Amino acid sequence: MELTRAGRLVAVVGLVMVAGGGLAACGSDTGADKGAEEAFVGADKVCGGLFGASLAKKVEAVTADSEFFYRSDEGLKAVADALTDGYESGRSWATGAALCELNPKGGGAGDGAAVKFSMYAPQDVKDLRTDPGTVSYTMGERSEARATGASLYLECVSPRLEGSETEPLRVYGSFTVGESDAPDTPETRDANLEILHAGAISVVKELECEKDAGLPATPDLTPK
């Protein structure tokens, strides 16, 4: 009789352990699903919170996406380091880095958008060739916007860059959109330039550019 009771006790304990293991496994799946969902966030939370609430809505509008893969690295240090190294190299131009990459949930290659910065050569700002539908603006040394993005040229004098008082760092910023259904309208073009301006302001402040490299606190959207 005692052996029978012992056998039943072992069986019950075994069932509890199996059930507990099953519950733990289910809990792990739920946690994994939750983590996967949290890997995607709205435009107001990507790239170190680069975009404020109202601008985040414009990011979502021009990219036609509302959820993007979350990256904890905002890219600001990488951009500042690349521009500093490029300037100190003595070359007339240099590759840069991405400040913000917007990879949409469920997107494929070419579906995302990005804000990038590099060092441009002196002749680049004088090259007036543009893509169809491009509109020029008065902000910076040169600024342009189109349905699929925007570009901005700046000159930075900074105490961090020896010799920049006589030879400023030439900063080129771009915002490019991959696949998007955003219409080719003044509102879309303005939004693209506003998005780029937000990135540019963060870069020139990080570089300690005098007078923010001529950038206004709010974007100047005056067409030429």
Wavefront OBJ file of the C-alpha trace (Angstrom):
o trace
v 0.000 0.000 0.000
v 2.777 2.440 0.923
v 4.565 1.665 -2.340
v 1.386 2.453 -4.259
v 1.024 5.803 -2.496
v 4.658 6.607 -3.213
v 4.180 5.761 -6.860
v 1.153 8.033 -7.065
v 3.095 10.852 -5.402
v 5.912 10.526 -7.914
v 3.394 10.576 -10.763
v 1.714 13.741 -9.437
v 5.038 15.518 -8.952
v 6.027 14.532 -12.484
v 2.813 15.966 -13.901
v 3.325 19.232 -12.041
v 6.882 19.528 -13.328
v 5.789 18.826 -16.887
v 2.947 21.325 -16.628
v 5.281 23.884 -15.093
v 7.748 23.342 -17.882
v 4.962 23.802 -20.422
v 3.863 27.031 -18.798
v 7.438 28.264 -18.695
v 7.823 27.466 -22.360
v 4.620 29.345 -23.179
v 5.848 32.244 -21.103
v 9.103 32.263 -23.029
v 7.258 32.355 -26.331
v 5.150 35.246 -25.136
v 8.258 37.101 -24.017
v 9.923 36.480 -27.367
v 6.858 37.734 -29.221
v 6.738 40.799 -26.997
v 10.430 41.440 -27.607
v 9.931 41.086 -31.349
v 7.102 43.605 -31.260
v 9.164 46.032 -29.183
v 11.924 45.877 -31.804
v 9.682 48.061 -33.971
v 8.720 51.563 -32.899
v 7.141 54.720 -34.258
v 9.187 57.441 -35.915
v 9.234 59.471 -32.695
v 11.388 56.814 -31.014
v 13.945 55.961 -33.691
v 17.466 57.377 -33.919
v 17.712 58.577 -30.338
v 14.450 60.522 -30.531
v 15.727 62.704 -33.366
v 12.223 63.544 -34.561
v 9.714 65.344 -32.378
v 6.056 64.333 -32.360
v 4.921 66.591 -35.198
v 7.966 65.839 -37.356
v 7.605 62.113 -36.678
v 4.171 62.287 -38.317
v 5.801 63.788 -41.402
v 8.445 61.034 -41.406
v 5.670 58.457 -41.378
v 3.821 60.333 -44.124
v 6.727 60.640 -46.567
v 7.939 57.075 -45.980
v 4.399 55.645 -45.979
v 5.366 53.577 -42.913
v 4.508 53.876 -39.228
v 6.747 51.215 -37.644
v 10.520 51.054 -37.968
v 13.206 48.746 -36.659
v 14.552 50.171 -33.413
v 18.257 50.938 -33.255
v 19.795 52.034 -29.979
v 22.778 53.555 -31.808
v 21.667 56.925 -33.114
v 24.767 57.299 -35.306
v 25.662 60.837 -34.203
v 29.141 59.913 -32.964
v 29.833 57.933 -36.140
v 28.920 60.951 -38.274
v 30.968 63.395 -36.195
v 33.983 61.068 -36.224
v 33.738 60.496 -39.981
v 33.499 64.206 -40.740
v 36.356 65.050 -38.366
v 38.573 62.330 -39.840
v 37.696 63.455 -43.357
v 38.575 67.054 -42.589
v 41.855 66.167 -40.886
v 42.849 63.939 -43.806
v 43.367 67.005 -45.994
v 41.379 65.486 -48.844
v 38.890 67.605 -50.750
v 36.043 65.196 -49.961
v 35.414 62.201 -47.723
v 32.815 59.533 -47.156
v 30.695 59.927 -44.050
v 28.172 57.881 -42.114
v 24.458 57.406 -41.567
v 22.947 59.437 -38.764
v 19.589 57.705 -38.937
v 18.384 54.637 -40.832
v 14.647 54.048 -41.079
v 14.005 50.382 -41.869
v 10.251 49.718 -41.971
v 8.560 46.679 -40.482
v 8.010 44.101 -43.199
v 10.114 46.082 -45.666
v 12.610 44.727 -48.121
v 15.772 46.013 -49.738
v 15.337 49.592 -50.916
v 12.194 50.206 -48.862
v 13.822 52.215 -46.098
v 14.944 55.812 -45.711
v 18.097 57.361 -44.295
v 19.679 60.608 -43.159
v 23.412 60.656 -43.999
v 26.307 63.106 -43.866
v 29.655 63.319 -45.655
v 32.253 65.923 -46.651
v 31.729 67.427 -50.089
v 34.313 68.774 -52.520
v 34.259 72.542 -53.260
v 33.050 72.036 -56.830
v 30.069 69.933 -55.721
v 28.103 72.884 -54.415
v 28.510 74.610 -57.779
v 27.221 71.660 -59.793
v 23.729 72.800 -60.753
v 22.621 69.494 -62.260
v 19.609 68.137 -60.389
v 17.070 65.348 -60.616
v 13.702 66.119 -62.237
v 11.237 67.679 -59.817
v 13.954 69.158 -57.600
v 13.270 72.548 -56.005
v 16.032 74.778 -54.617
v 15.726 76.554 -51.253
v 17.628 79.373 -49.563
v 18.793 77.478 -46.458
v 22.526 76.816 -46.019
v 25.133 77.122 -48.747
v 22.726 75.197 -50.935
v 19.577 73.190 -50.253
v 17.175 71.208 -52.395
v 14.191 68.952 -51.994
v 12.235 66.528 -54.130
v 9.502 63.934 -53.635
v 12.063 61.291 -52.684
v 14.326 63.289 -50.379
v 16.376 66.401 -49.769
v 19.975 67.622 -49.730
v 21.808 70.329 -47.802
v 25.291 71.879 -48.050
v 26.866 73.636 -45.050
v 30.180 75.145 -43.980
v 31.338 74.579 -40.407
v 33.910 76.583 -38.455
v 34.631 74.859 -35.159
v 37.217 75.018 -32.361
v 37.379 71.235 -32.692
v 38.733 71.546 -36.236
v 42.113 73.223 -36.473
v 42.305 75.507 -39.498
v 38.551 75.671 -40.057
v 38.628 79.452 -39.511
v 40.190 79.817 -42.937
v 39.094 76.516 -44.486
v 35.687 75.456 -43.106
v 34.566 71.847 -42.982
v 32.191 71.274 -45.893
v 29.223 69.202 -44.719
v 26.823 67.506 -47.122
v 23.603 66.087 -45.715
v 21.032 63.984 -47.493
v 17.679 62.448 -46.716
v 16.629 59.733 -49.141
v 13.431 57.735 -49.297
v 13.193 54.341 -50.968
v 9.750 53.063 -51.889
v 7.060 55.605 -51.022
v 3.642 56.645 -52.265
v 4.073 60.207 -51.011
v 2.835 62.671 -53.659
v 5.205 65.062 -55.419
v 3.856 68.195 -53.764
v 5.324 71.258 -52.009
v 4.186 69.741 -48.705
v 6.178 66.537 -49.339
v 9.270 68.443 -50.427
v 9.071 70.747 -47.399
v 8.664 67.766 -45.072
v 11.732 66.076 -46.551
v 13.819 69.203 -45.983
v 12.491 69.559 -42.428
v 13.531 65.972 -41.677
v 17.021 66.622 -43.004
v 17.242 69.895 -41.076
v 16.566 68.029 -37.804
v 19.481 65.728 -38.512
v 21.755 68.567 -39.608
v 21.106 70.588 -36.456
v 22.144 67.662 -34.283
v 25.343 67.192 -36.322
v 26.484 70.840 -36.302
v 25.847 71.094 -32.572
v 27.858 67.930 -31.962
v 30.698 69.403 -34.024
v 30.369 72.724 -32.164
v 30.027 74.645 -35.428
v 29.899 78.401 -34.943
v 26.373 79.787 -35.297
v 25.223 76.224 -36.079
v 26.915 76.465 -39.488
v 24.372 79.086 -40.492
v 21.360 76.830 -39.893
v 18.299 78.502 -38.382
v 16.699 76.892 -35.323
v 13.632 76.183 -37.420
v 14.023 75.209 -41.070
v 13.886 77.947 -43.690
v 11.570 76.569 -46.354
v 11.795 79.532 -48.714
v 12.169 78.377 -52.327
v 14.657 80.205 -54.521
l 1 2 3 4 5 6 7 8 9 10 11 12 13 14 15 16 17 18 19 20 21 22 23 24 25 26 27 28 29 30 31 32 33 34 35 36 37 38 39 40 41 42 43 44 45 46 47 48 49 50 51 52 53 54 55 56 57 58 59 60 61 62 63 64 65 66 67 68 69 70 71 72 73 74 75 76 77 78 79 80 81 82 83 84 85 86 87 88 89 90 91 92 93 94 95 96 97 98 99 100 101 102 103 104 105 106 107 108 109 110 111 112 113 114 115 116 117 118 119 120 121 122 123 124 125 126 127 128 129 130 131 132 133 134 135 136 137 138 139 140 141 142 143 144 145 146 147 148 149 150 151 152 153 154 155 156 157 158 159 160 161 162 163 164 165 166 167 168 169 170 171 172 173 174 175 176 177 178 179 180 181 182 183 184 185 186 187 188 189 190 191 192 193 194 195 196 197 198 199 200 201 202 203 204 205 206 207 208 209 210 211 212 213 214 215 216 217 218 219 220 221 222 223 224
